[in-house]
Amino acid sequence: MSATPLLDAVIVGSGFSGLGMAVSLSRAGKKFVVLEKGAGVGGTWRDNRYPGCACDVQSHLYSFSFAPNPNWSRAYAPQKEILAYLEKVATDYAVRPHCHFHQEVEAATWDESKHVWTVRTHTGVEHRARHLVFGIGGLHHPKLPNVPGRERFQGLQLHSAEWDERADLTGKRVVVVGTGASAIQLVPALAPHVKQLTLLQRTPAWVLPRNDGPIGAFWKWLYRVLPFTMLLSRLRIYALAEAKFLAFKRRWLMELGEKRSKAHLKKQVKDPRLQQLLTPTYAAGCKRILVSDDYYPAFNRENVTLEPCAVSEVTEKGVRTPDGRELECDAIAWCTGFDVAAPLKRMKVTGVDGKDLATEGWTHGLRAYKGTTIPGFPNLYMLMGPNTGLGHNSMVYMIESQIHFVMQHLRALEQAGATAIEVKADVERRYNDELMALMPQTPWTSGCTSWYLDDQRRPVMLWPKNTWAFRAQTRELSADEVTMRGTARASTSSELKSVAAS
């Protein structure tokens, strides 16, 4: 195979992370490609297409700061509108020509002698680049429960992460399994159209009012004519969202949230028995707190039934409950979440001295420095990496912070005349030890089981501080944090600070 041109960067994924990174690299005049396993841009918002799918962060905050959108139709945008926004960003910022679709990455290998990453896709195509950026997210590979008999079911099976939009469930008997964020959007969207909807609930969720609604024509006009008003709206939404973080640090504030959720439930569901079944017994915040205006009212419908149990078996005609009852149905909708580690498990990433990221890079669990860089893997960056997730604010804010941090690494290398940059192992270890020390102060370690926790029950997904604290710590890159190679001299801290300020 002939040698491929050397690029500045390969980006894997074309959702918010990948597109945001691509725009920054394009503005800096870099040569790059975006490798995308799907047929188009959008990531999570391309793959998740189930009825009712929408964002639980308000639209004017769940968007790029450099690409405000005055035309959002609702306070909380639906999936198709978010996808259209991302497609427009890709077009407006000339990123689309850099995108290579239907290219799932199989392997990425670091060449220490040349300081180059070689990235191979499932089609056998290879790309060589100085830098490798993962913008692959984790909310697109479905996680199915280990339930016997799934292959025997003679009806239709759907997962919220792989919904078949051609499926017509009108007049059908549908069993929905799960009560996470997807389920509370899917249930009220399906209920008016199906003959019977049965929700299997293993654990109820804490649900707060969403207060969604259309954005009027006047406000859209104002945002177009006076763009600063849209910025003020974004700042207001951000401040209100950030204020919610106090509840994750003060138990009495979270208890107020629990009371609000119970009042929301009591107001919308009239049956005392259903109220009891829908009330969680674990501390709010231990699992993801959900927002909805129409989930609870769905249980007032005659064609909606709540079964407070898990699935013990799938039969040819339906599902079986732990007490032996068979619930016959025409379709099963699995709302059982995502395998958030699947994207990295599906590829082999090899760093310095042949170190494998999955088996050797994370021997002490999923971790990274500032959620972005990993010792032993120079010039590699993860967006939405370990401990960058949020339970109260917009992930786009965190993504833009990380992109700024990545660009500092590139500038530092250019200024030093170096070709490889790597976080120091002791720096990464101290950073993560400090993060884990904060976790007992949060509800995430209060005892429930959630996707926030790894196999050692370490909360490796969420950020335990305010989002502005993350923005502040990714603003600068210090020479004390990294090792640079491929140059005769090392950059000083003052030089790197000048890079951060540029």
N, C-alpha and C positions, 0 to 999 in steps of 0.2 A: 504494500500500500504506500502510495506516495505521501510525503510529508504534507500535513495540512498547515495553512498559515497560522502563525502564532497570534493569538488574540490577547487582549488585556484581561478579559473575563468571560467566563461561562456562567450564566444564570440558569438555575434549574427551577422551573415553575413560573407561571404567568398570572398569578393572582395579585392581590394588593402588594405583597412583598416583592415578587418578581418584577412587576411593572414599575413600582416605585424605584427599585434599584436600577432598572433599565433607564429610566428618565434621568436619574442622577449621573449615570455613566455617559449617557448621550450628551448631556450638558457639559461634561468634562472632556468631551472629544475622544472618548475611549472606543476601542474596537471590541465588540462583544456579540454574543448570540444568546438567545433565550430558548432553552430546550423545554418543551411542553409535551406531556404525555397525551393530552387531550386534543380535541379538534379545533380549539380556539382558546382565547384568553379568558380569564375569569376565576380559575381555581375553584374554591369552595362554592362560589356563586354560579359557576357553570355546572358543577356536578350535582348540587342539591337543588332539586326541582319539584319536590313534593308539594301538594296543595297546601296553601297557607304559608309557605316558606317566606320568611322576612327577617330583617335584622332586629336585634333587641337593643341596639344603640341608635339614638336619633340620627337621621340622615345627614344633617349639616355638620355633625362631628365625625360620622363614619364615612369620611371621604378625605382625599388628600388636601393638605393645606395649600398646595400649589395649584390645585384644580378644583376650586369651589364650584358648586352646581346650584344655580338659583332656581332650577326647575323641578326640584324634588316634589312629588305629588302629595306625599304624606310625611307626618312627623317621623314615622318608622317606615323606611322604604321596603317594598316587596322585592323578592329575589330577581325578577325579570328587570326591574328598574336599576338595581345595583349592577347586574351584569351589563346592561346597556351603558351605564356610566363607565365601567372599566373598559369596555370596547371603545368608547369615545376617547378615553384617556390614551389608549394604545394608538389610536389614529391621530389625535391632535398633537401628540408629542413624538410622532414618527417612530414609534417603537415596533409597530407591527412588521416592518420589513426585516427586523432582526429576529423574529420569532420563527422557530422551526417546530411545527406541530406533528403530532403522532410520533414523538421521539422520547420514549421513556428511558431514563438513564439506568444502565445496568451496573456500571463501575466507574470509579474515579481513582486515579493513581498518581501519587506525587513522585516526581523525579527529583531527587535531592541534588544530583549532579548538575542539572540544568535549571532547577527551580521552576518547574513547569508542571501543571496538572494536565493529565490526559483523561478525557471524559468520553466514555463509550456508551452509545445508546443500544437499544435492543435490535435495531436495524443493522448494527455493525459500523455505523458512522462514528468516527472519532474526531474530537475537537481538542486542540492544545491551547492552553491559556495560562497566563501568570496567576490569575486569581479564579477561585471557584466560590460561587455564592448560592447557598441553598435557600430558596424561597418556596418550600414545598408544603408548608402548613401541615395540618394533621386531621382536618375535618372532611375527608373525602373517601377514605377506605372504610367500608362498613364493618362493624363488629357484630357478628352473629353469635347468639348464645349456644353453648354446647348442649343442645336439646336433642334427644334421640327422635328419629322418625321424620326429620324435615324433608328428606328426599321422597317420602311416601305420599305427601299431601297432593291430592289431585286437583286442587284449585290453584289460584294465583298467589304467588308469594312476591312481596315487594319490600325493599328496604328504603328508608328515608334518604339514604345517601346514593341510591341507585334507582330512583323512581322512574318507572316507565310511563311517560306522559300519554302514551296511547291507551293505557289501561282505563277502561270505563267501569267504574264501580257503582254506577247509578242502579238503585234497586237491589244491590247485593247485600249479603250478610258479611260483615267485615270484623275481624278480630285485630285490634291494635295492641301490640306488646311494647310496654315501656311508658315511662312518664317523664322523660327529659324534655329538653327544649324543642325537639322536633315534634314530639307527640302533642304538646299543648298547642301547637300551631295546626297540626294535622287534624286532630279530633274535631274542633269546631268547623273546619273547612269541609270535612267529609260528612258530618252528621246530617245536614239538611238534605243530602242526596242519596244516602244509602238506606236500605230497608231496615237493617239492624247494625248497630255498632257496639261492640263489646270491648271495653278497655281492660286489659290485664295489668294491674298495678301492684308491683312488688313493694315499692316505697313511694309514698306521696311526696310531692315537691312543695316548697314554700313558693307561693305565687303572690306577686304584688300587682296593683293596677298598672296598666301600660299607658293609659291616657293618650291613645293614638287618635289621629284624626287627619283629615285633609288639610293641606296648606293652601290657603285661599289665593285667588288671583291677585289681590292687592299686594300680598307679601311677596309673591313671585316677581311682580312688577318692581316693587321697591328694591328687592335684592339685585335685580338686573340694572336698574338705574343708579342706585347708590350701593355699590358693592361693600362699602364699609359696614353697612347695616347687617349684611350677611356674616361678616367677621364678628360683629358684636353678638349676633345670635349664636355663633359657634362658641365664642368665649363664655356666654351664659350657660349653654348646655354643658360645656366642659367643667365649669365651676360647680354646677349642681351635681354632676356625676362624681366629681372628685370629692365633694363633701360626704358622699356615701361611704367613702373609705374609712371614715372615722368609726363607723359601725363595726368594721372588721377588727378594730383595736379596742373598742369599748363595748363590753358585753351588754351593759345596760341599754346602749343605743340599739344593739341588735335585737334585744328583747322588745323594744318599741316597734321595730320592724316586724317581729313575730305577731305582735298584737294587731298591727295594721293588716297583715296578711290574713289573720283569723277574722277580722272584721270584714275584709273583702270577700272571704269565703261565705261568711254568714249572710251577707247582704245578697249574694248572687245564687246561693244554693239553699233552698227552703227545707229540704229533708234533713232532720237532725242526724239520722243514721249516716247519710252521705257526708254531712259535715264532719262527722267523727272519722270516717274512713279517709277523707281527703286531708286531714290534719296531720302533719309530720310529727314524729316523736323525737327527732334529733334536733340539735341546735341549728338555727338558721345560719347559712353561710358555709356549713360543713360540706354541703353539696351546692351546686350552682343555684342561685336564687333566680327564679323565672318571672317574667312579666307578661301579663295577658289580660285583656278585657273580656274575652269571649270563651275562655276555656271552661270556667266553672258553670256558666249558663248552659253549656251543652248538656250537662247532667240533668237538667230539668226536662229534657226532651224524653218522650215516651220510648223512642227507638234507641236510646243510649243507656247502656248498663255498665256498671263498674264492678269488676271482680277483683278483690284485694288479694291477689295471689300471683305466683309465677306460673310459667308453663312447665309442666313435668314431662310432656311428650306431645309430639305432633302425630296425628293419625291421618288416615286417608281422607277423612271427611272434615277434620278440624283440629282442635287442640284439646289436650286432656289436662285438667287441673290436678294439683296434689291430692285432693280428696277423691279422685277417681272419676269425676264428671267429664263427659265429652261435650265440648261446645262446638257444634257444627257450624261451618262457615264456608263462604265462597272464596274468600281472600284473607290472607294474613299480611298485615303491615308491621314489619319489624322496625320499631323505633328504639333500637338498642345501642345507639351511639357509634363511635368510631374507634378504630385501632390507630391511635394517634402516633404510634411508633412505626407503623407499617411502611411509610415512604422510605425511611432509612434502612429498614430491615430488607427491603426489596432490592437494595443496591449494595455493592461492596466498595467501601471507601478505604483506601490504603494510604497511610501517611509515611512519616519518617521511619526508616528501618523496617519497612513492611508492616507497620502497626495497623491492625484492622480496627476501624472506628467502633464497630458494634461489639467486638469481643475483647479488645484491649484498650481502646480509648475511653470506654465507659465501664471499666471494671468496678468502679466505686459508685455506679449509678449514673443516670443521665445528668450531665452538668456541663456548663460552659462559662467562660469569663464574660460577664455582662450579657449573658445569654447569646453570645455571638462567636467567640473564638475558643479554640480547644488546643491544649498543649500537644505537640507531636503532629499537628496538622497545619503547617504554615500556609498562609495565603488562602485559608478556607474560612468562610463566614456563614453563620446560620442566622437567618431572620426568623423571628418568632421561635427562637430556641428555648432551652430550658429556663424556667423561672422568668418568663416574660409575659405570660398569660395574665389576664385580668378578670376580675369578677364584678367590676363596677364602672369601667370606662372603655374608651375606644382603643382597640388594638392598632388602628391605623396610626395613632399617636406614638405608640411604642415602636412600630415598624419604621416610622420616619426618624425616630431617635437612633435606631440601629443603623439605618442607611447612612446617616451622618457619621456615625462611628466607623463604619466600613470605609467611607471615603477618606477619613483621616489616616487610615492605614496606608491607603494608596498614595496619598500626598507625602506621608512620612518617608516611604520608600523612594519616591522621586527626589525628595530633598536630600536624602542621604546617598543617593546613587546606588541603593541596595536593590536586591531582587527577591528577598524572602523575609517575611516578618512573622513572628510566632510569639504568642503569649507565654510567659514563664510559668512553669508548673506550680511553683510555690505561690505565685500571685493568684492563679486560678483557684488553688486549694483554699487559701485564706478567704478569698471572696465568697466562695460557696459555703465555707464553714460559718461565716458571718451571716449569710442569708438563712441557713438552717437554724441558727441560734434565735432568729426572730420568729420562727414558725410556731412555737408553743404559745405565742401571744395571739395567734389567729384562730378562728373557728375551724380551719381546714384540718387540724389535727385533733379535733374534739371527739373522735371516735367512730364516725360513720365511714362507710366505704364509698369512695368516689374516684373518678378518673383523674383527679388532681394528684393522687398518690401513686408511687411506684410500688414494686414488689416488696420493698423494705418499708413501705408506708411512709416514705419521704415525700413531702409535697413539692414535686419537681416541676410543676406546671406553672404555678402562679407567682406573681411579683408581690412581695410582702410590704411594700412601701407605697407612698404616693407616686403617681406617674411622673410628676415634675422632678422627683428625686432621681428617677431613671434618666430623664432628659438631661439633668445636671451631670450625672456621672458618665454619660456617653458624649459629653460635650468636648472633653479633652482626652488626648492620648499622651501618656507619659512614657519617657524612655525607660523608667524603672519597671514598666509593665511588660515590656517586650524584648525579644532578642532579634536583631536584624543580621542577615548574612548576605554575602555577595558584594561587600564593600570593604574598603580598607580602613574606614573609620566608622565610629558609632555616633549617632545623633545625640545631642545633649537634650536634657529636659526642656531647656529654654527654646531650643529649636523646634521641638515637638509642640510646645505650647503655641509657638507662632503659627504652626500648621493648623492647630485647632482653631485659631482665631481667624484664619483666612477663609 
